Amino acid sequence: MNEWNERELFNRFGDASRRLRGEIARVIVGQDKVIEELLIALFAGGHCLLVGVPGLAKTLLVSTVAHCLSLRFSRIQFTPDLMPSDITGTEILEDDASSGRRVFRFIKGPVFANIVLADEINRTPPKTQSALLQAMQEYNVTVGGNTNELELPFYVLATQNPIELEGTYPLPEAQLDRFMFNISVGYPTEDEEFKIVDTTTSTDLDTPERVLTGSEIVEIQRLIKKVPVSEEVLRFAVGLVRASRDGDFPHVGKYLAWGAGPRAGQYLILGAKTRAVLMGRTTPDIDDVRAVALPVLRHRLVTNFHAEADGVTTDDLVERLLEAALGREG
């Protein structure tokens, strides 16, 4: 990375990220880890799955981030009767005043925004869930044989309720793999909850200021990809992913039906690069990979019945994989 790119990256991204955290804190109390992971994914150009019980301000967090980044925001409430056209848009037949003929006109759906909140994405059938697949991967939507490009930057932030599973449709692995991070949103601490109840029942919420524009975010994403990574860090990330499927660690492998694929390694490095720059460093180290391992891997590991019987979660297995990979490095 040359001197100009490095200076540009740190001057713009470092200052903007600090201001952004400050503006988000005017609305969102606590959730520092969640906010950090969300910003890492956004600046790395990845989609996020936010998993948490209702009432933890997931929607407010996403809309606040969209406002601070000057991005167009749309919210889709997923329900069992939602159709793919309710997401992508549809063609309507109307009269053309100039020719007197009837023509089809495409009406864009809510997916044509910069940040799309897919609220309770597991409440709609797979046919509708899959309507997001092309948009998330290809950044375009095809309707009636015509392909419509999405405006960049484009992020899908989906939410799930982990405790209410009746009448839901679990996301297939192909769709889960398109999310860079699976972010676990937990309960606030006692002090944070006190402040939340106090501020939200007595005064109006502050309106955060805008920090970045969409074009600046796209430029920052290009600069992040130019951040150099050492061979040691690359090999650690690849080794961590391969350890989930090579069977070298029986205390992990016996609980897994499927391990993570190569896309996990790509997101580990992209996340590590972004985290390093957020912290004012010019290149990521192994600690950066470790820091993003949980949100990258927790939804890419498919456990078997042994894990369910022994009460072993994917988070437990990621921690074991990290210990094994660090031991192998040592």
VOKOL-351746 format. One record per residue: x, y, z of N, C-alpha, C, O in turn. Coordinates in pm, whole numbers, padded with zeros to 5 digits, always signed. Example, Ala and Ser with C-alpha at 12.3 -4.5 7.8 and 13.67 -1.06 7.14 Angstrom:
2
+01319-00569+00780+01230-00450+00780+01320-00330+00780+01424-00332+00846/+01285-00225+00708+01367-00106+00714+01290+00003+00787+01341+00114+00804/
***
This chain:
330
+00085-00119+00000+00000+00000+00000+00089+00124+00000+00173+00138+00088/+00072+00214-00097+00160+00329-00106+00125+00434-00002+00023+00424+00068/+00213+00538+00008+00200+00638+00114+00069+00715+00103+00006+00746+00204/+00027+00745-00022-00096+00824-00040-00217+00746+00011-00302+00800+00082/-00224+00619-00027-00338+00539+00015-00342+00525+00167-00449+00532+00227/-00225+00504+00227-00220+00487+00372-00264+00616+00442-00342+00609+00537/-00217+00729+00398-00255+00856+00459-00404+00883+00440-00473+00925+00532/-00454+00857+00320-00595+00877+00291-00682+00789+00379-00784+00833+00433/-00642+00664+00393-00719+00569+00472-00728+00611+00617-00836+00611+00676/-00615+00646+00676-00614+00680+00817-00680+00815+00845-00751+00829+00945/-00656+00913+00759-00716+01045+00782-00867+01042+00772-00937+01101+00854/-00918+00971+00670-01061+00970+00647-01132+00867+00734-01230+00898+00801/-01082+00745+00732-01150+00636+00799-01134+00644+00951-01231+00622+01024/-01013+00675+00998-00990+00681+01142-01074+00787+01209-01139+00761+01309/-01073+00907+01154-01151+01017+01211-01301+00990+01198-01376+01013+01293/-01343+00941+01083-01486+00917+01060-01539+00807+01152-01651+00818+01202/-01462+00702+01174-01509+00593+01259-01526+00638+01403-01619+00595+01471/-01437+00725+01451-01451+00777+01588-01576+00864+01599-01652+00853+01696/-01597+00950+01502-01716+01035+01502-01843+00951+01491-01945+00980+01554/-01836+00847+01409-01952+00761+01389-01992+00692+01518-02111+00687+01552/-01896+00639+01591-01926+00574+01719-01991+00673+01815-02085+00640+01886/-01938+00796+01816-01994+00897+01904-02137+00932+01871-02219+00949+01961/-02168+00943+01741-02304+00975+01700-02400+00861+01731-02513+00884+01774/-02356+00737+01708-02442+00621+01738-02470+00615+01888-02581+00580+01929/-02370+00648+01970-02386+00643+02117-02488+00744+02167-02537+00731+02279/-02520+00845+02087-02623+00941+02127-02762+00878+02127-02854+00929+02191/-02776+00769+02054-02906+00702+02041-02905+00564+02107-03000+00528+02176/-02797+00488+02086-02788+00350+02134-02703+00346+02260-02590+00394+02261/-02758+00289+02366-02687+00277+02493-02618+00141+02498-02681+00037+02480/-02486+00143+02522-02411+00017+02533-02396-00052+02399-02384+00012+02295/-02396-00188+02403-02382-00272+02283-02255-00236+02205-02257-00234+02082/-02146-00208+02276-02022-00167+02210-01970-00275+02116-01927-00245+02004/-01972-00401+02160-01921-00511+02078-02007-00528+01952-01955-00550+01843/-02138-00519+01968-02229-00532+01855-02204-00422+01753-02198-00447+01633/-02188-00299+01802-02165-00185+01713-02031-00201+01641-02021-00173+01521/-01929-00246+01713-01798-00266+01650-01806-00369+01538-01754-00346+01429/-01871-00482+01564-01882-00587+01462-01965-00541+01344-01935-00573+01230/-02072-00466+01373-02157-00416+01264-02079-00321+01174-02090-00329+01052/-02001-00231+01233-01924-00135+01154-01814-00204+01075-01786-00166+00961/-01750-00304+01135-01647-00379+01063-01707-00442+00938-01649-00432+00829/-01823-00506+00953-01887-00570+00838-01927-00468+00732-01908-00492+00613/-01983-00356+00775-02028-00255+00679-01911-00198+00600-01919-00187+00477/-01802-00163+00669-01688-00105+00598-01612-00209+00517-01540-00174+00423/-01628-00337+00551-01567-00443+00471-01655-00482+00353-01612-00558+00266/-01779-00429+00349-01869-00458+00238-01949-00585+00254-01991-00643+00154/-01971-00630+00379-02042-00755+00402-02181-00736+00460-02213-00631+00515/-02263-00840+00447-02397-00841+00503-02394-00902+00643-02303-00978+00676/-02493-00869+00725-02495-00914+00864-02627-00979+00900-02733-00942+00850/-02617-01078+00989-02734-01140+01050-02727-01107+01199-02632-01148+01267/-02827-01034+01250-02832-00997+01391-02931-01087+01463-03050-01089+01430/-02881-01162+01561-02963-01259+01631-02980-01215+01776-02882-01198+01848/-03105-01195+01817-03133-01152+01953-03281-01148+01978-03361-01141+01885/-03319-01152+02105-03461-01151+02141-03519-01013+02110-03444-00916+02095/-03652-01003+02101-03712-00872+02071-03684-00768+02179-03664-00802+02296/-03684-00643+02139-03671-00533+02234-03529-00490+02264-03507-00416+02359/-03432-00536+02184-03292-00500+02209-03242-00392+02114-03121-00373+02100/-03333-00321+02050-03302-00204+01966-03223-00239+01841-03143-00159+01793/-03245-00360+01787-03175-00398+01664-03218-00308+01548-03134-00260+01472/-03348-00287+01535-03397-00202+01426-03350-00058+01443-03310+00005+01345/-03354-00007+01565-03308+00129+01592-03160+00144+01561-03117+00246+01507/-03081+00043+01595-02938+00048+01566-02913+00058+01416-02833+00140+01372/-02980-00026+01338-02960-00028+01194-03003+00105+01131-02931+00159+01047/-03119+00156+01171-03166+00282+01114-03076+00398+01155-03057+00492+01077/-03020+00394+01275-02928+00499+01321-02800+00497+01239-02750+00602+01199/-02746+00377+01215-02625+00366+01132-02652+00418+00992-02569+00490+00936/-02766+00383+00935-02801+00431+00800-02807+00583+00797-02761+00645+00702/-02865+00643+00900-02875+00789+00906-02737+00853+00915-02708+00949+00844/-02651+00799+01002-02516+00856+01020-02431+00844+00895-02340+00924+00874/-02460+00744+00814-02382+00722+00692-02449+00781+00568-02405+00757+00456/-02555+00859+00588-02627+00923+00476-02670+00821+00372-02661+00847+00252/-02719+00706+00417-02760+00600+00327-02912+00585+00327-02977+00605+00430/-02967+00549+00211-03111+00523+00202-03141+00391+00272-03076+00289+00249/-03242+00395+00358-03274+00282+00445-03416+00234+00416-03508+00314+00402/-03433+00102+00407-03567+00046+00395-03579-00075+00487-03482-00148+00510/-03699-00095+00538-03725-00206+00631-03832-00296+00572-03938-00250+00531/-03803-00426+00568-03898-00526+00519-03934-00616+00635-03849-00684+00691/-04062-00617+00672-04108-00706+00778-04145-00840+00714-04245-00849+00642/-04065-00942+00740-04088-01072+00677-04203-01144+00749-04204-01156+00871/-04299-01191+00669-04416-01263+00719-04439-01384+00630-04386-01390+00520/-04518-01482+00677-04540-01603+00596-04603-01577+00461-04585-01657+00369/-04678-01467+00445-04745-01441+00318-04668-01345+00228-04720-01302+00125/-04545-01310+00265-04465-01219+00183-04423-01289+00054-04383-01405+00056/-04432-01218-00059-04396-01273-00188-04263-01214-00236-04225-01105-00193/-04191-01285-00326-04064-01231-00377-04078-01093-00439-03989-01009-00425/-04190-01069-00509-04209-00938-00572-04226-00827-00470-04203-00710-00502/-04266-00862-00346-04276-00761-00241-04138-00710-00199-04127-00607-00134/-04034-00784-00236-03897-00746-00203-03828-00681-00323-03771-00573-00313/-03834-00749-00437-03759-00704-00554-03832-00596-00634-03769-00513-00698/-03965-00599-00630-04043-00509-00714-04119-00587-00820-04106-00709-00829/-04199-00519-00898-04282-00587-00998-04302-00499-01120-04280-00378-01115/-04344-00561-01229-04376-00488-01351-04526-00465-01359-04606-00555-01333/-04564-00342-01396-04706-00311-01413-04729-00270-01558-04641-00216-01624/-04849-00296-01606-04888-00261-01743-04959-00126-01741-05059-00110-01670/-04910-00032-01817-04971+00101-01818-04971+00157-01960-04900+00108-02048/-05051+00260-01982-05062+00324-02113-04947+00422-02133-04915+00501-02044/-04885+00416-02252-04781+00512-02290-04848+00627-02365-04902+00608-02475/-04845+00746-02305-04915+00861-02363-04861+00899-02499-04936+00948-02583/-04731+00879-02523-04671+00922-02649-04706+00830-02765-04726+00877-02877/-04714+00699-02740-04741+00603-02848-04883+00549-02847-04930+00494-02947/-04951+00563-02735-05086+00510-02724-05089+00360-02702-05197+00300-02702/-04974+00299-02683-04966+00155-02661-04948+00126-02513-04911+00214-02435/-04974+00003-02477-04951-00039-02339-04810-00095-02325-04764-00175-02407/-04743-00053-02221-04604-00097-02198-04590-00138-02052-04667-00097-01965/-04487-00222-02029-04457-00263-01892-04359-00163-01829-04264-00120-01893/-04385-00128-01705-04294-00041-01630-04259-00109-01499-04345-00159-01427/-04130-00109-01468-04082-00176-01347-04092-00082-01227-04039+00029-01230/-04161-00128-01123-04173-00054-00998-04075-00116-00899-04091-00232-00861/-03976-00041-00857-03872-00095-00768-03928-00127-00631-04011-00054-00576/-03881-00240-00576-03921-00280-00442-03826-00224-00336-03733-00151-00370/-03849-00257-00210-03768-00201-00100-03623-00248-00101-03541-00193-00027/-03589-00349-00182-03450-00392-00188-03362-00286-00254-03240-00290-00240/-03423-00193-00324-03346-00087-00390-03320+00027-00291-03375+00136-00302/-03234-00002-00196-03189+00094-00096-03043+00061-00065-02991-00040-00112/-02979+00146+00012-02839+00119+00050-02830+00021+00166-02745-00068+00167/-02918+00038+00264-02925-00055+00377-03067-00111+00383-03164-00037+00398/-03077-00243+00371-03206-00310+00377-03213-00392+00505-03132-00483+00526/-03308-00359+00592-03330-00435+00714-03434-00543+00686-03552-00513+00666/-03390-00668+00686-03480-00782+00667-03521-00831+00805-03454-00915+00865/-03632-00777+00855-03672-00803+00994-03738-00939+01006-03833-00970+00935/-03684-01022+01098-03732-01158+01121-03735-01237+00990-03840-01286+00947/-03619-01248+00929-03607-01309+00796-03651-01455+00795-03689-01507+00691/-03645-01521+00911-03682-01663+00914-03833-01685+00929-03877-01798+00950/-03913-01580+00917-04057-01595+00926-04124-01607+00789-04246-01616+00781/-04046-01607+00683-04103-01618+00549-04050-01743+00481-03938-01785+00511/-04125-01804+00390-04082-01929+00326-03955-01912+00243-03921-01801+00204/-03885-02023+00215-03759-02017+00139-03771-01949+00003-03676-01885-00042/-03887-01963-00063-03904-01899-00194-03884-01749-00185-03822-01688-00273/-03935-01689-00079-03921-01544-00062-03783-01510-00006-03724-01409-00046/-03732-01592+00084-03596-01569+00136-03494-01565+00022-03402-01483+00022/-03514-01654-00075-03417-01663-00184-03419-01541-00275-03327-01522-00354/-03523-01459-00265-03529-01339-00347-03414-01243-00313-03376-01159-00394/-03361-01259-00193-03248-01174-00152-03114-01227-00203-03016-01153-00205/-03110-01354-00243-02981-01417-00275-02907-01344-00387-02789-01311-00372/-02975-01320-00498-02909-01254-00610-02864-01115-00572-02754-01072-00607/-02949-01043-00499-02914-00907-00459-02791-00906-00368-02704-00821-00383/-02785-01000-00275-02673-01004-00180-02542-01043-00246-02436-00994-00208/-02550-01129-00345-02427-01179-00409-02388-01099-00532-02271-01066-00550/-02486-01067-00617-02456-01005-00746-02479-00854-00748-02435-00786-00841/-02547-00801-00648-02579-00658-00640-02664-00611-00759-02649-00500-00809/-02752-00700-00802-02852-00662-00902-02975-00750-00884-02972-00850-00813/-03083-00710-00951-03209-00782-00942-03261-00803-01083-03266-00709-01163/-03300-00926-01115-03355-00957-01247-03505-00981-01236-03549-01070-01163/-03583-00902-01308-03729-00916-01310-03775-00905-01455-03739-00811-01525/-03853-01002-01499-03905-01000-01636-03795-01003-01741-03812-00947-01849/-03685-01069-01711-03574-01078-01807-03483-00958-01810-03384-00958-01884/-03513-00855-01734-03429-00734-01729-03354-00728-01597-03411-00752-01490/-03226-00696-01606-03142-00686-01487-03129-00540-01444-03094-00454-01524/-03158-00515-01318-03154-00380-01262-03044-00374-01157-03047-00449-01059/-02948-00285-01176-02836-00272-01085-02878-00202-00957-02960-00110-00958/-02820-00248-00844-02843-00185-00716-02737-00077-00692-02622-00090-00735/-02776+00028-00626-02683+00137-00596-02588+00095-00484-02632+00041-00382/-02458+00120-00503-02359+00090-00400-02338+00212-00311-02350+00325-00359/-02308+00191-00183-02295+00063-00114-02432-00001-00088-02534+00068-00079/-02431-00134-00077-02554-00208-00055-02530-00313+00054-02440-00395+00043/-02613-00308+00158-02601-00402+00268-02737-00460+00302-02838-00389+00301/-02739-00589+00331-02857-00653+00388-02826-00684+00534-02732-00758+00563/-02906-00630+00624-02893-00657+00767-03021-00728+00810-03127-00666+00816/-03010-00856+00840-03127-00937+00872-03131-00966+01022-03026-00981+01085/-03252-00975+01078-03265-01007+01220-03338-01140+01235-03418-01181+01151/-03305-01207+01346-03373-01332+01382-03397-01335+01533-03316-01285+01611/-03508-01394+01571-03540-01418+01712-03500-01562+01744-03558-01654+01687/-03403-01583+01834-03352-01719+01856-03439-01806+01946-03413-01926+01957/-03541-01749+02011-03616-01828+02109-03754-01869+02060-03813-01962+02115/-03805-01804+01957-03939-01836+01907-03926-01901+01770-03903-01833+01670/-03939-02034+01766-03913-02108+01643-04039-02162+01577-04033-02212+01464/-04154-02154+01645-04278-02206+01586-04320-02118+01467-04326-01996+01478/-04348-02183+01355-04391-02111+01237-04280-02038+01165-04306-01944+01090/-04155-02080+01187-04042-02015+01120-03980-02111+01019-04006-02231+01020/-03897-02054+00931-03830-02130+00826-03680-02105+00837-03632-02000+00794/-03605-02200+00894-03460-02178+00911-03393-02147+00778-03426-02207+00675/-03301-02052+00780-03231-02015+00657-03145-02131+00608-03075-02192+00688/-03148-02162+00479-03061-02267+00426-02914-02223+00431-02884-02104+00433/-02824-02321+00433-02682-02291+00445-02633-02200+00333-02545-02116+00355/-02689-02217+00212-02645-02134+00099-02671-01986+00125-02593-01901+00085/-02782-01956+00193-02813-01817+00222-02736-01768+00344-02691-01653+00348/-02719-01853+00444-02641-01815+00562-02498-01778+00524-02439-01686+00581/-02442-01852+00428-02303-01830+00389-02281-01694+00325-02168-01647+00316/-02388-01629+00279-02375-01498+00217-02369-01385+00319-02342-01270+00284/-02393-01417+00444-02378-01317+00550-02235-01320+00601-02186-01425+00642/-02169-01207+00598-02031-01201+00647-02026-01233+00795-01945-01315+00839/-02113-01167+00874-02114-01183+01019-02249-01233+01066-02354-01196+01012/-02246-01317+01169-02363-01349+01249-02337-01285+01386-02256-01334+01464/-02407-01175+01414-02380-01097+01534-02483-01132+01642-02604-01121+01620/-02434-01173+01757-02521-01207+01869-02547-01082+01951-02455-01021+02005/-02675-01043+01961-02714-00923+02035-02769-00967+02170-02877-01027+02178/-02696-00937+02277-02735-00981+02411-02805-00873+02490-02821-00760+02444/-02845-00909+02611-02911-00814+02700-02811-00709+02749-02692-00738+02761/-02859-00587+02778-02770-00484+02834-02737-00514+02980-02805-00593+03045/-02631-00448+03030-02598-00459+03172-02702-00384+03254-02786-00314+03198/-02696-00399+03385-02794-00332+03471-02786-00180+03457-02888-00113+03448/-02664-00125+03456-02647+00020+03442-02697+00068+03306-02760+00173+03296/-02667-00009+03201-02713+00028+03068-02864+00023+03058-02926+00111+02998/-02924-00078+03118-03070-00090+03113-03137+00024+03190-03241+00075+03149/-03076+00062+03302-03128+00176+03379-03126+00302+03293-03223+00378+03290/-03015+00325+03222-03004+00444+03138-03102+00438+03021-03159+00541+02984/-03122+00319+02963-03216+00304+02852-03357+00342+02897-03425+00421+02831/-03401+00285+03010-03536+00313+03059-03550+00460+03096-03654+00521+03069/-03447+00518+03157-03453+00658+03199-03463+00753+03081-03549+00841+03078/-03375+00734+02982-03370+00829+02870-03486+00814+02774-03533+00913+02718/-03533+00693+02753-03639+00671+02653-03779+00699+02706-03874+00703+02628/-03794+00719+02837-03926+00747+02892-03940+00889+02943-04046+00927+02994/-03834+00969+02928-03840+01104+02982-03814+01212+02878-03869+01322+02889/-03732+01182+02778-03698+01282+02678-03699+01219+02539-03698+01097+02525/-03701+01306+02439-03689+01257+02301-03546+01214+02274-03451+01269+02330/-03532+01115+02188-03399+01069+02151-03326+01176+02070-03387+01250+01992/-03194+01184+02090-03113+01276+02012-03114+01235+01865-03130+01117+01833/-03098+01333+01778-03084+01304+01636-02935+01308+01600-02874+01415+01607/-02877+01196+01563-02733+01195+01533-02703+01270+01404-02788+01284+01316/-02581+01319+01394-02538+01390+01274-02486+01292+01170-02445+01181+01202/-02489+01337+01046-02436+01254+00937-02284+01266+00934-02228+01374+00951/-02219+01152+00912-02072+01147+00921-02008+01121+00785-01911+01187+00749/-02061+01026+00709-02004+00988+00580-02113+00980+00475-02232+00969+00506/-02071+00986+00349-02163+00968+00237-02140+00830+00175-02040+00764+00203/-02233+00788+00091-02221+00659+00026-02096+00647-00059-02030+00543-00057/-02062+00752-00135-01943+00747-00221-01816+00737-00138-01720+00671-00178/-01813+00802-00022-01696+00792+00065-01681+00652+00122-01569+00603+00138/-01793+00587+00153-01787+00450+00204-01732+00356+00099-01650+00270+00130/-01777+00371-00026-01726+00286-00135-01576+00306-00152-01503+00209-00175/-01528+00429-00141-01385+00456-00153-01308+00394-00038-01199+00339-00058/-01362+00402+00084-01297+00341+00200-01287+00189+00181-01185+00129+00216/-01392+00127+00127-01388-00017+00103-01276-00053+00006-01208-00155+00024/-01255+00029-00097-01146+00002-00192-01011+00013-00122-00922-00069-00145/-00996+00112-00037-00869+00131+00032-00841+00017+00130-00726-00026+00144/-00944-00032+00198-00926-00141+00293-00874-00267+00222-00791-00339+00277/-00922-00292+00101-00876-00410+00028-00728-00401-00008-00665-00503-00036/-00671-00280-00008-00530-00263-00039-00439-00276+00083-00317-00272+00069/-00497-00292+00200-00417-00310+00322-00338-00441+00312-00397-00545+00285/-00207-00437+00332-00126-00560+00320-00149-00655+00438-00178-00611+00549/-00136-00784+00411-00151-00888+00514-00031-00981+00506+00008-01023+00397/+00027-01012+00620+00144-01100+00622+00104-01244+00590-00012-01282+00608/+00199-01321+00544+00173-01463+00515+00133-01538+00642+00052-01630+00637/+00192-01500+00755+00160-01566+00882+00012-01552+00916-00052-01648+00957/-00043-01430+00898-00184-01406+00929-00273-01479+00829-00375-01536+00868/-00236-01477+00702-00313-01548+00601-00319-01698+00631-00425-01760+00623/-00205-01755+00664-00200-01899+00693-00279-01933+00819-00340-02039+00827/-00278-01843+00918-00356-01868+01039-00505-01871+01005-00577-01959+01052/-00552-01775+00925-00693-01769+00889-00734-01893+00809-00837-01954+00836/-00652-01930+00711-00683-02049+00630-00679-02175+00716-00764-02263+00703/-00578-02182+00805-00567-02299+00893-00685-02312+00987-00730-02423+01017/-00736-02199+01034-00852-02201+01124-00975-02256+01052-01050-02336+01108/-00996-02213+00929-01111-02261+00852-01096-02409+00819-01191-02486+00833/-00978-02449+00777-00957-02589+00741-00966-02680+00862-01004-02797+00850/-00931-02629+00980-00940-02709+01102-01083-02749+01134-01106-02846+01206/-01179-02674+01080-01319-02706+01106-01368-02823+01021-01479-02873+01042/-01286-02868+00927-01333-02976+00840-01229-03083+00810-01259-03177+00736/-01106-03071+00865-01005-03171+00829-00997-03288+00925-00925-03384+00898/-01069-03283+01040-01074-03397+01130-00951-03417+01215-00938-03521+01279/-00859-03320+01219-00737-03335+01299-00763-03317+01448-00680-03357+01530/-00877-03257+01483-00905-03228+01623-01035-03298+01663-01143-03244+01642/-01023-03421+01720-01143-03500+01752-01240-03429+01846-01361-03449+01836/-01188-03346+01939-01275-03278+02035-01361-03172+01967-01452-03117+02029/-01331-03142+01839-01413-03051+01760-01488-03128+01652-01609-03113+01637/-01415-03210+01578-01472-03280+01464-01589-03371+01496-01678-03389+01414/-01589-03430+01616-01698-03523+01648-01833-03454+01664-01937-03519+01665/-01829-03323+01678-01954-03248+01695-02000-03180+01566-02106-03117+01564/-01922-03191+01459-01954-03118+01337-02001-03211+01225-01939-03313+01198/-02113-03172+01162-02156-03240+01040-02088-03180+00919-02049-03251+00826/-02072-03046+00919-02004-02975+00811-01921-02861+00870-01961-02797+00967/-01806-02838+00808-01722-02727+00849-01743-02606+00760-01831-02605+00674/-01660-02505+00781-01671-02381+00706-01602-02394+00570-01507-02471+00554/-01651-02318+00471-01594-02319+00337-01495-02205+00317-01470-02128+00409/-01438-02194+00196-01337-02091+00168-01384-01948+00189-01303-01861+00219/-01515-01922+00173-01564-01786+00192-01538-01738+00336-01521-01618+00360/-01535-01832+00431-01507-01794+00570-01367-01734+00581-01348-01635+00651/-01270-01793+00513-01134-01739+00516-01127-01600+00455-01054-01514+00505/-01201-01578+00347-01203-01445+00286-01258-01341+00384-01203-01231+00396/-01366-01376+00453-01427-01281+00546-01340-01263+00672-01340-01154+00731/-01269-01366+00713-01177-01351+00827-01071-01245+00795-01041-01160+00879/-01015-01251+00676-00910-01155+00639-00968-01016+00617-00910-00918+00663/-01082-01006+00549-01143-00874+00529-01181-00810+00663-01159-00691+00683/-01238-00891+00753-01274-00839+00885-01152-00798+00965-01155-00696+01034/-01044-00878+00956-00921-00845+01029-00858-00716+00976-00810-00634+01054/-00859-00699+00845-00807-00575+00786-00883-00454+00837-00824-00354+00879/-01016-00463+00833-01098-00350+00874-01080-00319+01022-01071-00203+01060/-01075-00422+01105-01056-00401+01249-00922-00336+01278-00912-00248+01363/-00817-00380+01207-00685-00322+01228-00685-00173+01198-00629-00094+01275/-00746-00134+01086-00750+00007+01049-00836+00087+01146-00804+00201+01179/-00946+00027+01193-01028+00093+01294-00947+00126+01419-00973+00226+01486/-00850+00041+01450-00769+00060+01569-00639+00135+01540-00552+00146+01627/-00625+00187+01418-00512+00273+01388-00386+00199+01347-00276+00255+01357/-00399+00074+01300-00282-00003+01256-00285-00023+01105-00391-00027+01043/-00165-00037+01048-00154-00044+00902-00168-00185+00847-00182-00203+00726/-00163-00285+00933-00177-00423+00887-00234-00508+00999-00203-00483+01116/-00317-00607+00969-00377-00689+01075-00279-00792+01129-00183-00829+01062/-00305-00837+01252-00228-00946+01311-00324-01060+01347-00443-01053+01319/-00270-01164+01410-00350-01281+01444-00462-01246+01541-00570-01305+01535/-00438-01150+01631-00543-01109+01726-00665-01052+01654-00778-01068+01700/-00642-00985+01541-00755-00933+01464-00838-01046+01405-00961-01039+01402/-00771-01150+01358-00844-01267+01306-00923-01333+01416-01039-01372+01397/-00861-01347+01534-00931-01407+01647-01054-01326+01686-01158-01382+01723/-01044-01193+01678-01153-01105+01721-01277-01120+01633-01389-01101+01680/-01258-01152+01504-01373-01164+01414-01411-01309+01387-01502-01336+01308/-01342-01404+01452-01367-01546+01424-01508-01589+01462-01573-01662+01387/-01557-01544+01578-01691-01585+01621-01801-01540+01525-01878-01623+01479/-01810-01410+01494-01919-01370+01401-01904-01427+01261-02003-01442+01190/-01781-01460+01219-01762-01517+01085-01798-01664+01082-01856-01711+00984/-01766-01738+01187-01775-01884+01182-01900-01943+01247-01939-02055+01213/-01965-01871+01339-02071-01933+01418-02188-01981+01333-02257-02075+01372/-02214-01919+01218-02325-01962+01134-02279-02049+01017-02359-02088+00932/-02150-02078+01012-02097-02162+00903-02062-02302+00951-02025-02387+00869/-02074-02329+01078-02048-02462+01132-02182-02531+01154-02268-02479+01224/-02199-02647+01095-02322-02724+01110-02296-02838+01208-02218-02928+01179/-02360-02834+01324-02338-02934+01427-02423-03059+01403-02521-03055+01328/-02384-03169+01467-02458-03295+01455-02531-03326+01585-02536-03243+01676/-02589-03447+01594-02669-03481+01711-02584-03497+01836-02635-03480+01947/-02452-03529+01821-02364-03538+01937-02354-03404+02008-02354-03397+02131/-02345-03296+01930-02336-03162+01988-02465-03127+02063-02460-03070+02172/-02579-03163+02004-02706-03133+02071-02719-03213+02200-02767-03161+02301/-02676-03339+02196-02686-03424+02315-02595-03374+02427-02631-03381+02545/-02478-03324+02393-02381-03278+02493-02394-03129+02524-02319-03077+02606/-02489-03061+02461-02508-02920+02488-02394-02832+02438-02365-02729+02498/-02330-02872+02328-02218-02797+02272-02270-02707+02160-02334-02754+02067/-02241-02577+02169-02287-02481+02070-02178-02451+01968-02062-02487+01986/-02217-02384+01861-02116-02346+01761-02016-02246+01819-01899-02246+01780/-02060-02160+01911-01967-02068+01977-01860-02146+02054-01743-02109+02052/-01902-02254+02123-01806-02338+02195-01705-02398+02098-01586-02404+02127/-01753-02442+01982-01664-02507+01885-01567-02407+01822-01452-02442+01795/-01613-02282+01799-01521-02182+01746-01409-02155+01846-01293-02143+01806/-01443-02145+01975-01340-02124+02077-01241-02240+02078-01120-02218+02092/-01289-02363+02064-01200-02479+02061-01111-02476+01936-00993-02510+01942/-01169-02435+01822-01090-02426+01700-00980-02321+01716-00867-02342+01670/-01012-02209+01780-00910-02105+01801-00796-02157+01888-00679-02135+01858/-00832-02228+01995-00728-02286+02083-00642-02384+02005-00519-02384+02018/-00706-02469+01923-00631-02567+01845-00541-02501+01743-00426-02541+01726/-00593-02398+01673-00514-02329+01572-00397-02254+01633-00288-02252+01576/-00418-02192+01749-00309-02122+01817-00204-02220+01867-00084-02191+01863/-00249-02338+01914-00154-02440+01957-00070-02491+01842+00049-02517+01858/-00132-02504+01725-00057-02549+01607+00042-02442+01562+00152-02474+01516/+00001-02313+01575+00094-02205+01539+00213-02203+01633+00327-02182+01591/+00183-02227+01763+00291-02226+01861+00387-02341+01843+00483-02353+01918/
***
